[in-house]
Amino acid sequence: MPALVLIAIGAIFFLNNLHIIYFQDIWRFWPLVLIAVGLAKLVDGASDGRAGGAILLVVAGGLFLANNFGYLDLNWHTFWPLILIGIGILMLLDRTVLKIPFPRPHRSYENGFMRENVVFGGGKRKMRGQEFRGGKFEAVFGGFEIDLRDSYITGDSATLEVDAVFGGAEIKIPCDWLAVIQGTGMFGAFEDKTTQPHPAEVPNPKRLIVRGSAVFAGVEVKN
């Protein structure tokens, strides 16, 4: 997803420089974000039948896009009951024939490794009294607060990969860990706000290597 966002941003600037599409017209295409996310989730959930929320995103994006180009005249006062009708239909189909549940964020914490991805979501995640061996977090239009202060590293280092698009992450680590920032920011940044352990007090600190990408997002490491 971060790669696709970069490609889209580059294409927008390129088309503007060629005077094909102008910046003032770009905002008319914002429903394509909903359609793209819906299609991606629809493909990912095709094998296990989780397509209800994805279909809802595609339909909503199509309606908003048609409205922006004048094919429909949508307004909240008239069409807000369609939201209730759409949710009700999906719930009914889930209970009867098609078995279409709403998509759930993927989360797994196994053997000291944390893995999670969300779209339009996030929250606080904390590892208590366990070995931290590494992790990978992905957030699109969302963010995480990752608390590792009650965990430990048995080896010399562990790697945490964070990819954020229009969101971010705040990572809290123990005071005797050393943060090594290797992330890349595009209209965003990775920031090390930790106080590094003193060599006399902690001669061989554990290293947390933070990698990933931040596109219109921010990733902060604190202790």
Helices and strands as residue ranges (DSSP letters): H 2-17, H 23-26, G 27-29, H 31-44, H 52-68, H 76-79, H 81-95, E 106-110, E 113-119, E 122-131, E 134-140, E 143-152, E 157-165, E 168-172, E 177-181, E 184-186, E 189-192, E 206-215, E 218-222
